[in-house]
């Protein structure tokens, strides 16, 4: 059976499939099955980048090109990769309007570029961004490597002339920083290889956001308690406990903080990953 032609305002499982395939190319859509403005923009961007007619609909040629796309990560599914991208930049439209320029998220962060790439905590900046930034941009950003907290705040204004196109940010993410964080996650959580891939992706999201430290800072503050609890639960194969620890972690931030919502969405996605794995392995009949 031929793939259906999809148009704006369609709402069905085929739209969700197309959205998931678009996410392989960096659309970072929520694959909800609704062909809204964000999906329409992603379709046109995909068609333009891949030299297809700009129809704005998912036609036969677009389906063929979408199905030829590789997964962006060999370790975690596209669903998880897109989730991390959305959480880090707030969606494509927000990236283009705000995050394409260097930002300072506040707190202990450094100047942040691309998809959550915090210069304050990086040691391979030039290697990670070679080929994606110009020599002038690298020279301007270099002094901010290792600068964290309040001293990094002026970087947002100082670097305001720099704008990083989404394609460069996405490519640097999937080729450099995402694989690095997958490796860090596997090294941090013993037995994580036994997790469903979607659930491993949730842990990558957590490490991407909070880092891999297990010791409280300052000592005795308890701010890494849930990180240690997740580590121990994964090591013991007690995967069902992880969503609860993610939700418990919300205590660290004000209720209005975006991180509170992120921890809840990570918990939900982890639960979905476990449920899907169990459904797939449940004996039939």
Secondary structure, DSSP 4 states (H G I P E B T S, - for coil): -PPPPB-TT-BSHHHHHHHHHHHTTT------SB--HHHHHHHHHHHHHTT----SSB-HHHHHHHHTPPPS-SSS-HHHHHHHHHHHHS-HHHIIIIITS-EE-STT--EEETTTEEGGG-S-HHHHHBTTB-HHHHHHHHTTTT--GGGGTTHHHHTTT----HHHHHHHIIIIIHHHHHHHHHHHSTTGGGS-HHHHHHHHHHHHHH-S--S-SSTTS-TTHHHHHHHHHHHTT-GGGHHHHHHHGGGGS-TTSHHHHHHHHHHHHHHHHHHHHHHHHSPP-
